[in-house]
Amino acid sequence: MALVLALALLAAQGTGTEPPSPPAAPQAEPAPPIAWMEWDEAAFDKAAAAKKPILLFIEAPWTRSTPWMERNVLSDHQVRRLVAEHYVPVRVQRDRRPDIDLRYQVAVSVVSKGDSGWPLLALLSSDGEVMQGSSLYVLEDRLGKPGLPSLLRGTARIYETNPQVIEGSRRVVGMAFEREKRPLRRPEIGNGLIEEAAEKLLASHDATFGGFGAPPRLPTPFALELAGTLHHRTGSAPFLDILLTTLRGMERGAIFDRLAGGIHRTTSDPAWRQPEFEKLLTYNATFVLNALMGYQASSDPDLAAAAGATVGYILEALTDPDGGFYAAQHAVSDPSEPIGSYYSWEERAFRAALPAGAGKVAAALFNITPQGEFSLGPPPRGLLYLTMPRAEAAARLEMKEAALRDAERSILAALAKARAGRPAPPVEKAIYADGSSWGVLAMLRAWRALGREDARRAGVAALERMLAAVPPGGPLRHRIAPPPDPSLDPPLALDHVMLAWAALEGYELLGDERYLRAAADLMERAHVLFWDPQEGGFFDVADDAAARGYLKIRRRLPNDTAYPSLNSLAARVLDRLALHTRQASHRERAQQCLKQLIVTSKELEYFNAGLALAVESHLRTPTRYVIVGRRDDREAAALSAAAWRIFDPGKLVQWLEPGVERDDREMDRLRLGRRGAPYAVACDQEGCSEPVREPSKLAARPRSL
């Protein structure tokens, strides 16, 4: 903390403490663009040899603020000159190097009192220690915060004259990473953990709009999955309320793009009406999974439609023709354009786009006024969120709800046609193993729940492409496309575990044993590369003696983000593998993952729902819906489709074909006959139900066998 105060003082004192710099002649040539280097040994060696600090720029190109900062701050001639004279500049893309981002966000937050985010600009020592940083800088000094030129001068001076301050930063940041390892409770895997998480879900849930905690609101896919899972197991209505209130709030809000499908990354308000406009693959894929769960739990057609529209968005905008899913769609086409210009509507243009006679319905459903939304700034514009539930709007207009929905569809089709003339924000056309694995999960489950053959084809193509990218005897690289550079694209534990989960999903939904073998192989590779031999559980990166900066610190990634925490996800995958392979080693490793995560968890808040889900799946064997019959039999296929439609989170649907040796052995183990096929049974650890031959009766299976 003393370092932060010292830098602020230096900036406030102005030129009296700044290193001398030659006066700029009016006719002087402008400084060239910043010569960014990659995060590699060459950059660190150059900084050490020149005795210069490092300027680290972590960009998220899909945000509005990253291109804005590039255009308005980093292109400034004074900034370029200061960087060229005093720094070694290193540029990192957040999606390509999440391992770097996850460490330097923590470090900057500690050193700069929480001021982190994207883009991140950090001033480092030549060995990678953070001296100062922030999520966004401007050129001018404002309200006691130095602008970027002042900070560059002051930090260069302090680095040259007072190197001991680096030790203070090293100590403070080191303590933050050490706190992640501190034992806080006994490593006991029990129901108490699930009950603790359930209480926090109920306490932190917003009963009006859905979501958890104070704004800004991010989607919380694992909190919602936990709520749905607890409702299914206990029948408790409050957990169903959590799931449905949140999903309906998102579907009605401006976070949901009702013209093209898909959701934006976050909103600044509790009602989901003031979004940041980037669309990330991970949040869209998990929204599909949550919305499908909500639909199966409630039969709400709006949730089915939202899931289907988001599947359509992913297929249309984020799917690579050769297989795989792109990382994101940018927030803006150009950072100079008004906020949300692609997604917002001036009142006059909105009215002009409406079909004839649709004005009253549009006025009841949408809040597009001449004043616009304050959050968007000028010119006055509004966003397409529903101002009230559709049933209420129909009652106010004294019309049937079905007629109102028909009018809404007509309005949205006309608005979509009008918006098609605007330049759409570009897509970040890179494929990463972790995010694309989420896409596989979303597509395959949408195929089963909604009958989307296009989703099945895209999911299979993505899974095949990623599995083909796993080199024989070598690690999976984080980036799938463009082709990875081994010196820049590291192997990461989360990629191995996520792709293993996607492969397991492929095995369960498609029945191809190649996928089961691939999942087991990926988890074995992860064990070799990332396992902690002393305490068990997975680290996020491999042990690397040549690692620079905070990459020397191997983390366990204890909290959920767009992904469940690393070791909770690994435990779920290992437990699922154990169910299929009956190999005790998988379950033993799952226990070790859970124990190491439990022991360092202070309290299970909604952002620790991944741990509660992993404990739930570890303690309870999922219901297994077994279809007995030939794979070309239509009646057997109908039974399988009915099983996949059942609201039963974590369920396992298995198709056994008489005459196939492996399937015959499994039927013998479950004591299932071959005669009378096709039929279906539901099995738990105590046995199997009576055979069912009608899909409707399977769907109506009682909760308790």
TORKEDREN-168594 format. One record per residue (C-alpha): residue in three letters; x, y, z. Coordinates in steps of 0.05 Angstrom, whole numbers. Layout:
N
ALA_X_Y_Z
...
REM end
This chain:
705
MET_0_0_0
ALA_58_47_13
LEU_77_39_-60
VAL_9_63_-83
LEU_13_125_-39
ALA_84_140_-63
LEU_63_137_-136
ALA_2_180_-124
LEU_47_231_-89
LEU_96_231_-146
ALA_40_242_-196
ALA_10_299_-155
GLN_77_334_-148
GLY_83_342_-223
THR_148_359_-259
GLY_189_370_-197
THR_197_295_-188
GLU_193_272_-260
PRO_253_249_-301
PRO_277_303_-348
SER_251_297_-419
PRO_271_338_-480
PRO_223_392_-500
ALA_181_374_-560
ALA_193_420_-618
PRO_131_439_-657
GLN_160_409_-720
ALA_185_344_-687
GLU_165_279_-719
PRO_109_244_-681
ALA_128_183_-640
PRO_117_117_-676
PRO_62_68_-652
ILE_79_28_-590
ALA_121_-32_-610
TRP_84_-85_-570
MET_119_-150_-554
GLU_90_-218_-536
TRP_91_-245_-466
ASP_153_-288_-475
GLU_225_-295_-453
ALA_249_-243_-503
ALA_207_-188_-471
PHE_231_-203_-401
ASP_303_-211_-423
LYS_299_-144_-458
ALA_270_-110_-396
ALA_324_-140_-352
ALA_381_-121_-399
ALA_355_-49_-408
LYS_337_-43_-334
LYS_268_-19_-354
PRO_199_-34_-326
ILE_147_-70_-367
LEU_82_-38_-391
LEU_31_-96_-392
PHE_-33_-84_-432
ILE_-86_-140_-424
GLU_-139_-128_-476
ALA_-209_-156_-484
PRO_-224_-134_-555
TRP_-298_-149_-549
THR_-308_-94_-497
ARG_-323_-22_-516
SER_-268_5_-471
THR_-210_-33_-502
PRO_-213_-2_-572
TRP_-231_65_-540
MET_-168_64_-498
GLU_-126_44_-558
ARG_-153_100_-600
ASN_-156_156_-548
VAL_-100_141_-498
LEU_-48_92_-524
SER_-44_128_-591
ASP_-26_194_-558
HIS_43_219_-581
GLN_65_235_-511
VAL_46_166_-486
ARG_81_133_-545
ARG_144_173_-531
LEU_145_156_-457
VAL_134_83_-470
ALA_189_81_-523
GLU_238_116_-476
HIS_224_83_-410
TYR_186_16_-419
VAL_185_-52_-452
PRO_112_-57_-476
VAL_78_-125_-473
ARG_8_-138_-500
VAL_-35_-198_-481
GLN_-105_-217_-504
ARG_-148_-239_-446
ASP_-182_-297_-482
ARG_-117_-325_-509
ARG_-80_-320_-442
PRO_-130_-328_-385
ASP_-74_-354_-341
ILE_-39_-286_-345
ASP_-104_-246_-337
LEU_-127_-285_-277
ARG_-63_-270_-240
TYR_-52_-197_-259
GLN_-125_-178_-245
VAL_-114_-203_-173
ALA_-48_-167_-167
VAL_-73_-101_-193
SER_-134_-105_-149
VAL_-90_-114_-88
VAL_-40_-60_-105
SER_-92_-10_-131
LYS_-149_-23_-82
GLY_-196_-61_-128
ASP_-185_-22_-192
SER_-182_-80_-241
GLY_-222_-101_-303
TRP_-214_-96_-378
PRO_-173_-69_-409
LEU_-120_-76_-356
LEU_-58_-33_-358
ALA_-5_-53_-307
LEU_65_-26_-295
LEU_112_-82_-277
SER_183_-91_-254
SER_228_-127_-303
ASP_213_-193_-268
GLY_138_-184_-271
GLU_118_-153_-203
VAL_60_-104_-206
MET_79_-33_-185
GLN_14_1_-206
GLY_-45_-11_-252
SER_-118_2_-268
SER_-173_-21_-314
LEU_-177_45_-351
TYR_-133_107_-358
VAL_-144_174_-390
LEU_-92_226_-410
GLU_-109_280_-359
ASP_-98_279_-284
ARG_-167_278_-252
LEU_-192_280_-180
GLY_-126_258_-151
LYS_-117_201_-200
PRO_-58_210_-248
GLY_-69_206_-322
LEU_-28_157_-360
PRO_29_205_-379
SER_38_225_-306
LEU_37_153_-284
LEU_88_132_-336
ARG_136_187_-316
GLY_127_176_-241
THR_134_101_-244
ALA_196_104_-288
ARG_227_151_-238
ILE_211_109_-177
TYR_234_46_-212
GLU_301_79_-227
THR_312_112_-159
ASN_274_70_-107
PRO_275_-4_-127
GLN_260_-28_-56
VAL_186_-11_-66
ILE_182_-72_-111
GLU_193_-116_-50
GLY_133_-84_-17
SER_90_-102_-77
ARG_119_-172_-80
ARG_100_-182_-7
VAL_29_-155_-11
VAL_11_-192_-75
GLY_44_-256_-50
MET_0_-253_12
ALA_-62_-249_-32
PHE_-44_-312_-69
GLU_-25_-347_-5
ARG_-93_-332_25
GLU_-123_-377_-29
LYS_-87_-436_2
ARG_-103_-421_75
PRO_-142_-477_110
LEU_-209_-451_134
ARG_-250_-513_150
ARG_-245_-588_155
PRO_-243_-625_89
GLU_-308_-663_101
ILE_-353_-680_41
GLY_-423_-678_69
ASN_-494_-652_62
GLY_-478_-593_107
LEU_-441_-560_50
ILE_-502_-565_4
GLU_-548_-539_59
GLU_-500_-480_71
ALA_-500_-462_-3
ALA_-576_-470_-6
GLU_-585_-420_51
LYS_-540_-370_17
LEU_-579_-378_-49
LEU_-644_-362_-13
ALA_-614_-304_26
SER_-579_-269_-33
HIS_-632_-279_-86
ASP_-669_-219_-113
ALA_-742_-241_-109
THR_-766_-184_-155
PHE_-719_-188_-215
GLY_-678_-251_-202
GLY_-603_-255_-197
PHE_-559_-250_-136
GLY_-525_-195_-97
ALA_-518_-122_-114
PRO_-511_-97_-186
PRO_-476_-101_-233
ARG_-510_-166_-250
LEU_-473_-222_-285
PRO_-507_-287_-306
THR_-496_-339_-251
PRO_-504_-405_-287
PHE_-482_-451_-231
ALA_-524_-417_-178
LEU_-584_-429_-223
GLU_-564_-500_-237
LEU_-558_-512_-162
ALA_-627_-481_-151
GLY_-658_-527_-203
THR_-622_-587_-175
LEU_-645_-573_-104
HIS_-717_-562_-128
HIS_-716_-629_-164
ARG_-689_-666_-103
THR_-730_-633_-49
GLY_-792_-607_-85
SER_-780_-540_-51
ALA_-817_-484_-87
PRO_-768_-428_-66
PHE_-712_-460_-106
LEU_-757_-464_-167
ASP_-774_-391_-156
ILE_-699_-374_-157
LEU_-690_-409_-223
LEU_-752_-383_-258
THR_-751_-311_-231
THR_-679_-302_-255
LEU_-689_-334_-323
ARG_-754_-296_-335
GLY_-722_-231_-312
MET_-665_-242_-362
GLU_-713_-261_-419
ARG_-754_-198_-408
GLY_-694_-153_-398
ALA_-648_-118_-448
ILE_-593_-167_-431
PHE_-630_-214_-478
ASP_-627_-194_-552
ARG_-697_-210_-573
LEU_-684_-195_-646
ALA_-625_-242_-659
GLY_-623_-284_-596
GLY_-566_-288_-547
ILE_-550_-251_-483
HIS_-501_-195_-467
ARG_-447_-204_-414
THR_-473_-163_-356
THR_-521_-107_-335
SER_-509_-49_-289
ASP_-579_-51_-258
PRO_-619_-105_-222
ALA_-675_-109_-274
TRP_-628_-133_-330
ARG_-644_-71_-372
GLN_-577_-34_-378
PRO_-528_-83_-410
GLU_-456_-81_-431
PHE_-466_-102_-503
GLU_-412_-154_-517
LYS_-437_-225_-526
LEU_-391_-280_-500
LEU_-397_-353_-522
THR_-390_-379_-451
TYR_-448_-340_-422
ASN_-492_-355_-482
ALA_-479_-429_-479
THR_-493_-432_-404
PHE_-556_-391_-414
VAL_-580_-444_-462
LEU_-568_-497_-410
ASN_-603_-457_-355
ALA_-662_-439_-399
LEU_-671_-512_-420
MET_-671_-532_-346
GLY_-722_-478_-331
TYR_-766_-501_-389
GLN_-763_-574_-367
ALA_-781_-554_-296
SER_-839_-508_-314
SER_-860_-520_-387
ASP_-854_-444_-396
PRO_-855_-433_-472
ASP_-818_-367_-465
LEU_-758_-403_-435
ALA_-759_-454_-491
ALA_-763_-397_-542
ALA_-705_-360_-508
ALA_-663_-423_-508
GLY_-679_-436_-581
ALA_-665_-365_-601
THR_-598_-367_-566
VAL_-581_-432_-600
GLY_-598_-398_-666
TYR_-554_-339_-649
ILE_-494_-384_-633
LEU_-505_-423_-698
GLU_-513_-360_-740
ALA_-459_-315_-710
LEU_-409_-357_-670
THR_-402_-423_-708
ASP_-342_-438_-750
PRO_-359_-475_-815
ASP_-303_-524_-801
GLY_-328_-539_-731
GLY_-321_-502_-665
PHE_-349_-439_-636
TYR_-320_-368_-636
ALA_-304_-334_-571
ALA_-346_-271_-574
GLN_-382_-216_-612
HIS_-356_-146_-598
ALA_-397_-93_-562
VAL_-389_-42_-618
SER_-369_-36_-691
ASP_-330_28_-675
PRO_-312_57_-607
SER_-332_126_-629
GLU_-404_107_-642
PRO_-458_121_-588
ILE_-464_68_-534
GLY_-506_9_-556
SER_-521_40_-623
TYR_-532_-27_-658
TYR_-582_-51_-605
SER_-618_13_-587
TRP_-674_52_-621
GLU_-691_125_-629
GLU_-765_134_-619
ARG_-778_159_-690
ALA_-740_102_-723
PHE_-775_52_-677
ARG_-844_77_-696
ALA_-826_77_-770
ALA_-805_4_-768
LEU_-869_-22_-735
PRO_-921_-60_-776
ALA_-986_-24_-789
GLY_-1032_-24_-729
ALA_-979_-49_-680
GLY_-969_16_-643
LYS_-1011_1_-582
VAL_-980_-67_-570
ALA_-910_-39_-580
ALA_-924_17_-531
ALA_-949_-32_-479
LEU_-891_-80_-486
PHE_-831_-34_-498
ASN_-807_30_-466
ILE_-783_68_-528
THR_-796_141_-512
PRO_-769_208_-539
GLN_-729_216_-475
GLY_-691_150_-483
GLU_-650_113_-431
PHE_-605_157_-389
SER_-551_103_-388
LEU_-543_106_-464
GLY_-529_181_-468
PRO_-543_222_-531
PRO_-577_216_-578
PRO_-639_194_-538
ARG_-651_120_-550
GLY_-687_62_-518
LEU_-676_-13_-511
LEU_-722_-71_-524
TYR_-739_-97_-455
LEU_-809_-117_-435
THR_-839_-67_-388
MET_-888_-118_-358
PRO_-905_-192_-365
ARG_-942_-209_-429
ALA_-1004_-232_-392
GLU_-1009_-164_-357
ALA_-1000_-127_-423
ALA_-1054_-168_-455
ALA_-1102_-153_-397
ARG_-1088_-79_-402
LEU_-1101_-79_-476
GLU_-1163_-123_-467
MET_-1138_-175_-516
LYS_-1123_-248_-512
GLU_-1051_-265_-494
ALA_-1044_-309_-556
ALA_-1062_-249_-600
LEU_-1013_-205_-563
ARG_-958_-257_-574
ASP_-974_-259_-648
ALA_-969_-183_-651
GLU_-903_-185_-613
ARG_-873_-234_-662
SER_-895_-189_-720
ILE_-864_-129_-686
LEU_-798_-164_-673
ALA_-794_-190_-744
ALA_-803_-119_-771
LEU_-751_-91_-723
ALA_-702_-145_-741
LYS_-710_-128_-814
ALA_-698_-55_-799
ARG_-636_-70_-756
ALA_-607_-113_-811
GLY_-585_-49_-847
ARG_-539_-29_-790
PRO_-466_-51_-787
ALA_-464_-109_-738
PRO_-408_-112_-686
PRO_-352_-158_-710
VAL_-340_-228_-683
GLU_-276_-249_-649
LYS_-261_-309_-694
ALA_-217_-349_-648
ILE_-235_-418_-621
TYR_-212_-437_-551
ALA_-220_-506_-521
ASP_-256_-487_-457
GLY_-308_-441_-488
SER_-320_-484_-549
SER_-332_-543_-502
TRP_-388_-503_-470
GLY_-416_-495_-540
VAL_-416_-570_-550
LEU_-455_-581_-485
ALA_-507_-528_-504
MET_-516_-555_-575
LEU_-523_-628_-557
ARG_-572_-615_-500
ALA_-612_-568_-545
TRP_-616_-625_-595
ARG_-644_-672_-543
ALA_-690_-622_-509
LEU_-715_-584_-570
GLY_-704_-632_-627
ARG_-654_-586_-661
GLU_-617_-627_-713
ASP_-576_-566_-733
ALA_-552_-561_-662
ARG_-532_-634_-661
ARG_-491_-626_-725
ALA_-455_-564_-699
GLY_-441_-597_-631
VAL_-412_-660_-663
ALA_-370_-621_-712
ALA_-341_-578_-656
LEU_-327_-639_-612
GLU_-293_-676_-669
ARG_-249_-616_-687
MET_-226_-605_-616
LEU_-211_-679_-604
ALA_-171_-679_-668
ALA_-130_-621_-640
VAL_-106_-664_-581
PRO_-36_-686_-603
PRO_-15_-758_-591
GLY_25_-760_-528
GLY_24_-684_-519
PRO_-19_-633_-483
LEU_-80_-599_-511
ARG_-66_-526_-526
HIS_-115_-472_-503
ARG_-125_-443_-573
ILE_-154_-488_-626
ALA_-158_-438_-683
PRO_-120_-402_-710
PRO_-69_-458_-700
PRO_-34_-451_-633
ASP_38_-429_-625
PRO_70_-474_-572
SER_113_-417_-547
LEU_53_-372_-535
ASP_-8_-418_-525
PRO_0_-458_-461
PRO_-35_-522_-439
LEU_-86_-505_-385
ALA_-121_-552_-337
LEU_-190_-522_-350
ASP_-186_-538_-425
HIS_-171_-612_-411
VAL_-227_-618_-360
MET_-279_-579_-402
LEU_-264_-619_-464
ALA_-269_-683_-423
TRP_-338_-660_-400
ALA_-359_-646_-471
ALA_-334_-714_-493
LEU_-373_-748_-437
GLU_-435_-710_-460
GLY_-422_-735_-530
TYR_-417_-806_-504
GLU_-481_-801_-464
LEU_-523_-767_-517
LEU_-494_-802_-579
GLY_-471_-869_-552
ASP_-403_-866_-587
GLU_-352_-901_-542
ARG_-295_-861_-575
TYR_-319_-803_-534
LEU_-316_-841_-469
ARG_-245_-862_-484
ALA_-227_-791_-502
ALA_-255_-764_-437
ALA_-215_-814_-396
ASP_-152_-798_-436
LEU_-160_-723_-426
MET_-168_-731_-351
GLU_-107_-775_-348
ARG_-67_-722_-386
ALA_-92_-670_-337
HIS_-69_-714_-280
VAL_1_-718_-308
LEU_7_-644_-323
PHE_-32_-608_-269
TRP_-42_-654_-208
ASP_-14_-633_-140
PRO_24_-695_-116
GLN_29_-669_-45
GLU_-42_-647_-29
GLY_-83_-672_-88
GLY_-128_-633_-134
PHE_-110_-595_-198
PHE_-70_-532_-209
ASP_-91_-488_-267
VAL_-23_-489_-302
ALA_33_-539_-311
ASP_96_-535_-271
ASP_144_-492_-312
ALA_214_-474_-287
ALA_218_-420_-341
ALA_153_-385_-321
ARG_157_-310_-313
GLY_121_-262_-266
TYR_62_-290_-228
LEU_58_-350_-274
LYS_107_-381_-225
ILE_47_-386_-178
ARG_4_-446_-192
ARG_-69_-432_-172
ARG_-130_-476_-160
LEU_-181_-423_-184
PRO_-228_-431_-125
ASN_-288_-389_-147
ASP_-339_-397_-203
THR_-337_-349_-262
ALA_-367_-366_-329
TYR_-341_-435_-309
PRO_-348_-473_-244
SER_-286_-472_-201
LEU_-232_-516_-231
ASN_-232_-572_-179
SER_-308_-574_-172
LEU_-313_-584_-247
ALA_-258_-637_-246
ALA_-294_-674_-190
ARG_-359_-676_-229
VAL_-324_-702_-291
LEU_-286_-755_-251
ASP_-348_-779_-215
ARG_-384_-785_-281
LEU_-326_-824_-310
ALA_-329_-870_-250
LEU_-402_-884_-264
HIS_-387_-905_-335
THR_-321_-942_-325
ARG_-328_-967_-253
GLN_-255_-948_-242
ALA_-245_-931_-168
SER_-187_-885_-184
HIS_-233_-834_-216
ARG_-276_-829_-154
GLU_-216_-826_-109
ARG_-188_-768_-148
ALA_-255_-733_-146
GLN_-254_-738_-70
GLN_-185_-707_-68
CYS_-207_-650_-114
LEU_-267_-636_-69
LYS_-228_-639_-4
GLN_-176_-590_-27
LEU_-230_-542_-50
ILE_-271_-550_13
VAL_-214_-538_60
THR_-199_-469_30
SER_-272_-447_24
LYS_-293_-396_77
GLU_-367_-394_62
LEU_-407_-422_4
GLU_-437_-361_-29
TYR_-475_-362_-94
PHE_-409_-356_-131
ASN_-386_-422_-99
ALA_-447_-460_-126
GLY_-400_-503_-168
LEU_-373_-535_-105
ALA_-442_-550_-78
LEU_-461_-581_-145
ALA_-399_-624_-144
VAL_-414_-648_-73
GLU_-486_-662_-92
SER_-464_-705_-152
HIS_-411_-740_-109
LEU_-459_-759_-54
ARG_-519_-780_-97
THR_-520_-829_-154
PRO_-560_-799_-211
THR_-622_-832_-238
ARG_-605_-875_-298
TYR_-658_-879_-352
VAL_-644_-943_-391
ILE_-673_-954_-460
VAL_-672_-1027_-483
GLY_-681_-1036_-557
ARG_-650_-1032_-626
ARG_-621_-964_-645
ASP_-660_-964_-710
ASP_-726_-976_-673
ARG_-773_-916_-675
GLU_-808_-936_-610
ALA_-742_-940_-574
ALA_-722_-873_-603
ALA_-787_-843_-576
LEU_-772_-870_-507
SER_-702_-841_-510
ALA_-730_-773_-530
ALA_-780_-775_-473
ALA_-724_-791_-424
TRP_-683_-732_-447
ARG_-743_-685_-438
ILE_-753_-704_-365
PHE_-735_-651_-314
ASP_-681_-688_-275
PRO_-615_-650_-270
GLY_-555_-696_-274
LYS_-595_-754_-303
LEU_-561_-807_-344
VAL_-596_-835_-405
GLN_-567_-900_-431
TRP_-588_-940_-492
LEU_-574_-1015_-489
GLU_-582_-1056_-552
PRO_-593_-1131_-545
GLY_-541_-1172_-582
VAL_-485_-1122_-571
GLU_-436_-1156_-524
ARG_-421_-1096_-480
ASP_-494_-1078_-475
ASP_-514_-1150_-459
ARG_-465_-1150_-400
GLU_-496_-1086_-374
MET_-567_-1113_-381
ASP_-546_-1175_-342
ARG_-516_-1131_-287
LEU_-580_-1092_-282
ARG_-622_-1156_-288
LEU_-659_-1130_-348
GLY_-691_-1178_-398
ARG_-686_-1177_-473
ARG_-757_-1199_-486
GLY_-810_-1146_-496
ALA_-762_-1094_-522
PRO_-765_-1037_-534
TYR_-778_-1012_-464
ALA_-749_-964_-414
VAL_-734_-967_-339
ALA_-709_-917_-289
CYS_-655_-943_-242
ASP_-622_-918_-179
GLN_-575_-950_-130
GLU_-632_-992_-101
GLY_-656_-1021_-167
CYS_-698_-1008_-229
SER_-771_-990_-239
GLU_-821_-1032_-277
PRO_-812_-1030_-353
VAL_-848_-974_-390
ARG_-866_-978_-463
GLU_-904_-912_-472
PRO_-863_-848_-473
SER_-917_-809_-434
LYS_-913_-858_-376
LEU_-837_-851_-373
ALA_-843_-776_-370
ALA_-893_-783_-312
ARG_-846_-826_-271
PRO_-854_-812_-197
ARG_-797_-774_-164
SER_-780_-832_-117
LEU_-770_-901_-146
REM end
